[in-house]
Amino acid sequence: MMNRCRNFMEIVPERLYSVSEAARLLGVHRCTIYTYISLPERPLPFVRQTQSDRLSFQGAELIAFKSAGLPKKGRKRK
């Protein structure tokens, strides 16, 4: 049963992922994905679907972003 979960969490480079799916695969909250998109030094690339204006993420981009190391977690204090 554990192998099935591991295979489910595998990122397929050719596939498009929704915000929720990308968050689950990267191990972060859905709102954190929007923060990653707007990072000035290394933004997470996305594709905007024309018919629905939803954001999608190419699997290959998620793999590259994850392998480069996720940004430091935590809130920015003023």
MOPAC internal coordinates of N, CA, C and O (Angstrom, degrees):
PM7 1SCF
backbone

  N    0.0000 0     0.00 0     0.00 0    0    0    0
  C    1.4591 1     0.00 0     0.00 0    1    0    0
  C    1.5220 1   110.79 1     0.00 0    2    1    0
  O    1.2310 1   120.34 1   143.54 1    3    2    1
  N    1.3183 1   116.96 1   -36.46 1    3    2    1
  C    1.4517 1   120.11 1  -179.77 1    5    3    2
  C    1.5285 1   111.46 1   -64.95 1    6    5    3
  O    1.2310 1   120.13 1   144.81 1    7    6    5
  N    1.3413 1   117.36 1   -35.19 1    7    6    5
  C    1.4578 1   120.84 1   179.36 1    9    7    6
  C    1.5205 1   111.56 1   -63.95 1   10    9    7
  O    1.2310 1   120.44 1   144.58 1   11   10    9
  N    1.3166 1   116.76 1   -35.42 1   11   10    9
  C    1.4511 1   120.33 1   179.57 1   13   11   10
  C    1.5268 1   110.41 1   -64.36 1   14   13   11
  O    1.2310 1   119.93 1   138.85 1   15   14   13
  N    1.3196 1   117.73 1   -41.15 1   15   14   13
  C    1.4629 1   121.57 1   177.77 1   17   15   14
  C    1.5213 1   110.66 1   -65.94 1   18   17   15
  O    1.2310 1   120.47 1   140.28 1   19   18   17
  N    1.3259 1   116.70 1   -39.72 1   19   18   17
  C    1.4594 1   120.49 1  -179.73 1   21   19   18
  C    1.5286 1   109.82 1   -64.21 1   22   21   19
  O    1.2310 1   120.04 1   137.86 1   23   22   21
  N    1.3314 1   117.52 1   -42.14 1   23   22   21
  C    1.4520 1   121.12 1   179.02 1   25   23   22
  C    1.5258 1   111.55 1   -66.81 1   26   25   23
  O    1.2310 1   120.69 1   145.34 1   27   26   25
  N    1.3266 1   116.29 1   -34.66 1   27   26   25
  C    1.4621 1   120.29 1   179.44 1   29   27   26
  C    1.5288 1   110.80 1   -65.02 1   30   29   27
  O    1.2310 1   120.71 1   145.61 1   31   30   29
  N    1.3319 1   116.25 1   -34.39 1   31   30   29
  C    1.4527 1   120.13 1  -177.17 1   33   31   30
  C    1.5345 1   112.86 1   -84.11 1   34   33   31
  O    1.2310 1   120.13 1  -179.34 1   35   34   33
  N    1.3168 1   117.36 1     0.66 1   35   34   33
  C    1.4530 1   120.80 1   178.30 1   37   35   34
  C    1.5242 1   109.48 1   -71.59 1   38   37   35
  O    1.2310 1   120.55 1   -43.93 1   39   38   37
  N    1.3115 1   116.55 1   136.07 1   39   38   37
  C    1.4655 1   121.25 1  -179.22 1   41   39   38
  C    1.5258 1   108.87 1   -89.82 1   42   41   39
  O    1.2310 1   120.68 1   -54.07 1   43   42   41
  N    1.3205 1   116.30 1   125.93 1   43   42   41
  C    1.4638 1   122.35 1   178.49 1   45   43   42
  C    1.5315 1   107.57 1   -94.03 1   46   45   43
  O    1.2310 1   119.51 1   -61.12 1   47   46   45
  N    1.3395 1   118.54 1   118.88 1   47   46   45
  C    1.4686 1   121.21 1  -174.20 1   49   47   46
  C    1.5315 1   114.89 1   -58.88 1   50   49   47
  O    1.2310 1   119.85 1   146.92 1   51   50   49
  N    1.3216 1   117.90 1   -33.08 1   51   50   49
  C    1.4705 1   120.65 1  -175.31 1   53   51   50
  C    1.5250 1   113.09 1   -84.08 1   54   53   51
  O    1.2310 1   119.63 1   170.02 1   55   54   53
  N    1.3066 1   118.31 1    -9.98 1   55   54   53
  C    1.4638 1   121.98 1  -172.87 1   57   55   54
  C    1.5268 1   111.41 1   -90.77 1   58   57   55
  O    1.2310 1   120.99 1   -29.75 1   59   58   57
  N    1.3378 1   115.71 1   150.25 1   59   58   57
  C    1.4626 1   121.84 1   171.98 1   61   59   58
  C    1.5222 1   108.76 1   -94.82 1   62   61   59
  O    1.2310 1   120.50 1   -41.64 1   63   62   61
  N    1.3250 1   116.64 1   138.36 1   63   62   61
  C    1.4612 1   122.48 1  -178.89 1   65   63   62
  C    1.5247 1   110.02 1  -119.10 1   66   65   63
  O    1.2310 1   120.90 1   -35.23 1   67   66   65
  N    1.3272 1   115.88 1   144.77 1   67   66   65
  C    1.4624 1   121.39 1   176.38 1   69   67   66
  C    1.5270 1   109.21 1   -77.04 1   70   69   67
  O    1.2310 1   120.41 1    -5.45 1   71   70   69
  N    1.3162 1   116.82 1   174.55 1   71   70   69
  C    1.4616 1   121.78 1   178.59 1   73   71   70
  C    1.5321 1   110.06 1   -61.06 1   74   73   71
  O    1.2310 1   120.13 1   134.34 1   75   74   73
  N    1.3159 1   117.36 1   -45.66 1   75   74   73
  C    1.4629 1   121.04 1  -179.52 1   77   75   74
  C    1.5197 1   112.02 1   -64.13 1   78   77   75
  O    1.2310 1   120.41 1   138.18 1   79   78   77
  N    1.3273 1   116.83 1   -41.82 1   79   78   77
  C    1.4614 1   120.33 1   178.66 1   81   79   78
  C    1.5244 1   111.13 1   -65.79 1   82   81   79
  O    1.2310 1   120.50 1   137.44 1   83   82   81
  N    1.3338 1   116.66 1   -42.56 1   83   82   81
  C    1.4652 1   120.79 1   178.89 1   85   83   82
  C    1.5228 1   110.53 1   -62.25 1   86   85   83
  O    1.2310 1   120.46 1   138.73 1   87   86   85
  N    1.3271 1   116.73 1   -41.27 1   87   86   85
  C    1.4652 1   120.78 1   178.81 1   89   87   86
  C    1.5247 1   110.53 1   -61.92 1   90   89   87
  O    1.2310 1   120.47 1   136.20 1   91   90   89
  N    1.3059 1   116.71 1   -43.80 1   91   90   89
  C    1.4649 1   120.48 1   179.79 1   93   91   90
  C    1.5216 1   110.89 1   -64.46 1   94   93   91
  O    1.2310 1   120.05 1   138.61 1   95   94   93
  N    1.3251 1   117.51 1   -41.39 1   95   94   93
  C    1.4616 1   121.01 1  -178.85 1   97   95   94
  C    1.5263 1   112.41 1   -69.36 1   98   97   95
  O    1.2310 1   120.44 1   146.79 1   99   98   97
  N    1.3372 1   116.76 1   -33.21 1   99   98   97
  C    1.4633 1   120.21 1   179.08 1  101   99   98
  C    1.5208 1   112.30 1   -87.36 1  102  101   99
  O    1.2310 1   120.58 1   168.67 1  103  102  101
  N    1.3374 1   116.50 1   -11.33 1  103  102  101
  C    1.4556 1   120.14 1   177.72 1  105  103  102
  C    1.5198 1   113.80 1    77.69 1  106  105  103
  O    1.2310 1   120.82 1  -148.17 1  107  106  105
  N    1.3326 1   116.03 1    31.83 1  107  106  105
  C    1.4635 1   121.05 1   179.61 1  109  107  106
  C    1.5245 1   109.73 1  -128.76 1  110  109  107
  O    1.2310 1   120.65 1    -7.85 1  111  110  109
  N    1.3322 1   116.36 1   172.15 1  111  110  109
  C    1.4571 1   121.75 1   177.21 1  113  111  110
  C    1.5289 1   109.55 1   -75.86 1  114  113  111
  O    1.2310 1   120.90 1   -25.21 1  115  114  113
  N    1.3044 1   115.88 1   154.79 1  115  114  113
  C    1.4664 1   121.77 1   179.55 1  117  115  114
  C    1.5281 1   111.79 1   -57.14 1  118  117  115
  O    1.2310 1   119.98 1   140.90 1  119  118  117
  N    1.3153 1   117.65 1   -39.10 1  119  118  117
  C    1.4747 1   121.20 1   179.37 1  121  119  118
  C    1.5258 1   111.88 1   -65.93 1  122  121  119
  O    1.2310 1   120.45 1   151.12 1  123  122  121
  N    1.3222 1   116.74 1   -28.88 1  123  122  121
  C    1.4639 1   120.92 1   178.93 1  125  123  122
  C    1.5216 1   110.64 1   -67.75 1  126  125  123
  O    1.2310 1   119.86 1   150.45 1  127  126  125
  N    1.3108 1   117.87 1   -29.55 1  127  126  125
  C    1.4678 1   121.51 1   177.17 1  129  127  126
  C    1.5271 1   109.47 1   -60.73 1  130  129  127
  O    1.2310 1   120.01 1   137.65 1  131  130  129
  N    1.3342 1   117.58 1   -42.35 1  131  130  129
  C    1.4626 1   120.41 1   178.57 1  133  131  130
  C    1.5262 1   111.32 1   -65.30 1  134  133  131
  O    1.2310 1   120.30 1   147.50 1  135  134  133
  N    1.3280 1   117.03 1   -32.50 1  135  134  133
  C    1.4620 1   121.09 1   175.34 1  137  135  134
  C    1.5208 1   109.70 1   -67.18 1  138  137  135
  O    1.2310 1   120.11 1   137.58 1  139  138  137
  N    1.3307 1   117.40 1   -42.42 1  139  138  137
  C    1.4588 1   121.31 1   179.07 1  141  139  138
  C    1.5278 1   111.58 1   -62.37 1  142  141  139
  O    1.2310 1   120.07 1   146.13 1  143  142  141
  N    1.3228 1   117.48 1   -33.87 1  143  142  141
  C    1.4658 1   121.49 1   179.05 1  145  143  142
  C    1.5273 1   110.58 1   -63.60 1  146  145  143
  O    1.2310 1   120.39 1   143.10 1  147  146  145
  N    1.3338 1   116.87 1   -36.90 1  147  146  145
  C    1.4592 1   120.51 1  -174.34 1  149  147  146
  C    1.5308 1   114.09 1   -96.83 1  150  149  147
  O    1.2310 1   119.96 1  -168.26 1  151  150  149
  N    1.3334 1   117.68 1    11.74 1  151  150  149
  C    1.4650 1   119.85 1   177.75 1  153  151  150
  C    1.5294 1   109.79 1   -64.20 1  154  153  151
  O    1.2310 1   119.93 1   -49.61 1  155  154  153
  N    1.3300 1   117.75 1   130.39 1  155  154  153
  C    1.4720 1   119.14 1  -177.73 1  157  155  154
  C    1.5345 1   113.52 1   -72.09 1  158  157  155
  O    1.2310 1   119.96 1   144.18 1  159  158  157
  N    1.3383 1   117.68 1   -35.82 1  159  158  157
  C    1.4650 1   119.23 1  -175.02 1  161  159  158
  C    1.5265 1   113.78 1   -82.73 1  162  161  159
  O    1.2310 1   119.71 1   147.62 1  163  162  161
  N    1.3207 1   118.17 1   -32.38 1  163  162  161
  C    1.4714 1   121.25 1  -178.22 1  165  163  162
  C    1.5225 1   109.56 1  -155.11 1  166  165  163
  O    1.2310 1   120.00 1  -101.67 1  167  166  165
  N    1.3363 1   117.60 1    78.33 1  167  166  165
  C    1.4750 1   119.20 1  -178.36 1  169  167  166
  C    1.5273 1   112.11 1   -71.69 1  170  169  167
  O    1.2310 1   121.21 1   -29.99 1  171  170  169
  N    1.3250 1   115.29 1   150.01 1  171  170  169
  C    1.4587 1   121.89 1   176.03 1  173  171  170
  C    1.5293 1   108.34 1   -77.58 1  174  173  171
  O    1.2310 1   119.58 1   -62.21 1  175  174  173
  N    1.3413 1   118.41 1   117.79 1  175  174  173
  C    1.4732 1   120.63 1  -179.50 1  177  175  174
  C    1.5283 1   111.49 1   -67.14 1  178  177  175
  O    1.2310 1   121.11 1   -35.57 1  179  178  177
  N    1.3269 1   115.48 1   144.43 1  179  178  177
  C    1.4600 1   120.60 1   179.66 1  181  179  178
  C    1.5153 1   110.11 1  -142.84 1  182  181  179
  O    1.2310 1   121.21 1   -13.55 1  183  182  181
  N    1.3305 1   115.29 1   166.45 1  183  182  181
  C    1.4558 1   123.33 1   177.21 1  185  183  182
  C    1.5210 1   107.06 1  -122.39 1  186  185  183
  O    1.2310 1   120.28 1   -48.82 1  187  186  185
  N    1.3253 1   117.06 1   131.18 1  187  186  185
  C    1.4609 1   120.58 1   176.86 1  189  187  186
  C    1.5196 1   108.28 1   -95.71 1  190  189  187
  O    1.2310 1   120.66 1   -59.31 1  191  190  189
  N    1.3339 1   116.34 1   120.69 1  191  190  189
  C    1.4611 1   120.95 1   179.54 1  193  191  190
  C    1.5183 1   108.67 1   -73.95 1  194  193  191
  O    1.2310 1   120.38 1   -51.73 1  195  194  193
  N    1.3222 1   116.87 1   128.27 1  195  194  193
  C    1.4650 1   121.63 1  -173.47 1  197  195  194
  C    1.5269 1   113.41 1   -69.03 1  198  197  195
  O    1.2310 1   120.04 1   142.95 1  199  198  197
  N    1.3181 1   117.53 1   -37.05 1  199  198  197
  C    1.4627 1   119.30 1  -175.62 1  201  199  198
  C    1.5201 1   113.31 1   -73.66 1  202  201  199
  O    1.2310 1   119.54 1   155.06 1  203  202  201
  N    1.3397 1   118.48 1   -24.94 1  203  202  201
  C    1.4627 1   118.88 1  -175.60 1  205  203  202
  C    1.5258 1   114.05 1  -129.18 1  206  205  203
  O    1.2310 1   119.40 1   177.83 1  207  206  205
  N    1.3269 1   118.75 1    -2.17 1  207  206  205
  C    1.4665 1   123.93 1  -177.82 1  209  207  206
  C    1.5252 1   113.02 1    59.40 1  210  209  207
  O    1.2310 1   120.12 1  -157.97 1  211  210  209
  N    1.3246 1   117.37 1    22.03 1  211  210  209
  C    1.4681 1   120.94 1   176.58 1  213  211  210
  C    1.5166 1   109.27 1   -87.67 1  214  213  211
  O    1.2310 1   121.42 1   -26.42 1  215  214  213
  N    1.3221 1   114.88 1   153.58 1  215  214  213
  C    1.4491 1   120.34 1   177.71 1  217  215  214
  C    1.5163 1   109.94 1   -90.71 1  218  217  215
  O    1.2310 1   120.90 1   -38.71 1  219  218  217
  N    1.3222 1   115.88 1   141.29 1  219  218  217
  C    1.4560 1   122.26 1   175.87 1  221  219  218
  C    1.5139 1   108.21 1  -132.96 1  222  221  219
  O    1.2310 1   121.40 1   -22.63 1  223  222  221
  N    1.3219 1   114.93 1   157.37 1  223  222  221
  C    1.4497 1   121.05 1  -178.51 1  225  223  222
  C    1.5154 1   109.18 1  -127.92 1  226  225  223
  O    1.2310 1   120.76 1   -50.79 1  227  226  225
  N    1.3209 1   116.15 1   129.21 1  227  226  225
  C    1.4621 1   121.56 1   177.28 1  229  227  226
  C    1.5192 1   108.27 1   -70.54 1  230  229  227
  O    1.2310 1   120.34 1   -43.93 1  231  230  229
  N    1.3224 1   116.96 1   136.07 1  231  230  229
  C    1.4572 1   121.76 1  -178.62 1  233  231  230
  C    1.5184 1   112.91 1   -55.88 1  234  233  231
  O    1.2310 1   120.33 1   140.27 1  235  234  233
  N    1.3353 1   116.97 1   -39.73 1  235  234  233
  C    1.4632 1   121.17 1  -179.83 1  237  235  234
  C    1.5281 1   110.82 1   -62.68 1  238  237  235
  O    1.2310 1   120.20 1   142.40 1  239  238  237
  N    1.3383 1   117.23 1   -37.60 1  239  238  237
  C    1.4689 1   121.26 1   178.72 1  241  239  238
  C    1.5233 1   110.83 1   -68.27 1  242  241  239
  O    1.2310 1   120.39 1   142.20 1  243  242  241
  N    1.3262 1   116.86 1   -37.80 1  243  242  241
  C    1.4706 1   120.30 1   177.59 1  245  243  242
  C    1.5271 1   110.70 1   -65.35 1  246  245  243
  O    1.2310 1   120.61 1   139.77 1  247  246  245
  N    1.3159 1   116.44 1   -40.23 1  247  246  245
  C    1.4634 1   120.35 1   178.38 1  249  247  246
  C    1.5246 1   110.31 1   -62.97 1  250  249  247
  O    1.2310 1   120.64 1   134.76 1  251  250  249
  N    1.3407 1   116.38 1   -45.24 1  251  250  249
  C    1.4657 1   120.63 1  -179.67 1  253  251  250
  C    1.5262 1   110.93 1   -64.36 1  254  253  251
  O    1.2310 1   120.36 1   138.16 1  255  254  253
  N    1.3313 1   116.91 1   -41.84 1  255  254  253
  C    1.4669 1   121.39 1  -179.17 1  257  255  254
  C    1.5201 1   110.29 1   -65.36 1  258  257  255
  O    1.2310 1   120.62 1   138.08 1  259  258  257
  N    1.3321 1   116.42 1   -41.92 1  259  258  257
  C    1.4623 1   120.75 1  -179.04 1  261  259  258
  C    1.5342 1   111.45 1   -70.05 1  262  261  259
  O    1.2310 1   120.31 1   140.63 1  263  262  261
  N    1.3189 1   117.02 1   -39.37 1  263  262  261
  C    1.4669 1   119.96 1  -178.74 1  265  263  262
  C    1.5222 1   111.95 1   -71.98 1  266  265  263
  O    1.2310 1   119.95 1   153.84 1  267  266  265
  N    1.3276 1   117.71 1   -26.16 1  267  266  265
  C    1.4708 1   121.21 1   177.37 1  269  267  266
  C    1.5186 1   111.37 1   -75.79 1  270  269  267
  O    1.2310 1   120.59 1   167.50 1  271  270  269
  N    1.3116 1   116.48 1   -12.50 1  271  270  269
  C    1.4629 1   120.88 1   179.72 1  273  271  270
  C    1.5175 1   110.52 1   101.28 1  274  273  271
  O    1.2310 1   121.04 1   -52.21 1  275  274  273
  N    1.3123 1   115.61 1   127.79 1  275  274  273
  C    1.4571 1   120.06 1   179.68 1  277  275  274
  C    1.5178 1   109.26 1   -73.37 1  278  277  275
  O    1.2310 1   120.00 1   -33.00 1  279  278  277
  N    1.3307 1   117.61 1   147.00 1  279  278  277
  C    1.4617 1   120.46 1   177.35 1  281  279  278
  C    1.5252 1   111.33 1   -59.15 1  282  281  279
  O    1.2310 1   121.14 1   -21.15 1  283  282  281
  N    1.3120 1   115.43 1   158.85 1  283  282  281
  C    1.4561 1   121.49 1  -179.06 1  285  283  282
  C    1.5163 1   110.44 1   -60.64 1  286  285  283
  O    1.2310 1   120.87 1   -43.89 1  287  286  285
  N    1.3465 1   115.95 1   136.11 1  287  286  285
  C    1.4464 1   120.37 1  -179.69 1  289  287  286
  C    1.5222 1   109.81 1   -82.51 1  290  289  287
  O    1.2310 1   121.02 1   -20.47 1  291  290  289
  N    1.3052 1   115.65 1   159.53 1  291  290  289
  C    1.4601 1   121.01 1   175.71 1  293  291  290
  C    1.5191 1   111.88 1   121.17 1  294  293  291
  O    1.2310 1   121.80 1   -20.24 1  295  294  293
  N    1.2906 1   114.17 1   159.76 1  295  294  293
  C    1.4568 1   120.07 1  -179.97 1  297  295  294
  C    1.5187 1   109.71 1   -81.81 1  298  297  295
  O    1.2310 1   121.84 1   -30.71 1  299  298  297
  N    1.3223 1   114.08 1   149.29 1  299  298  297
  C    1.4546 1   119.68 1   175.73 1  301  299  298
  C    1.5238 1   107.66 1   -86.33 1  302  301  299
  O    1.2310 1   120.66 1   -57.03 1  303  302  301
  N    1.2872 1   116.35 1   122.97 1  303  302  301
  C    1.4640 1   121.61 1   179.94 1  305  303  302
  C    1.5128 1   109.75 1   -92.06 1  306  305  303
  O    1.2310 1   121.17 1   -36.51 1  307  306  305
  N    1.3272 1   115.36 1   143.49 1  307  306  305
  C    1.4700 1   120.58 1   178.71 1  309  307  306
  C    1.5032 1   110.82 1   -89.24 1  310  309  307
  O    1.2310 1   120.10 1   180.00 1  311  310  309

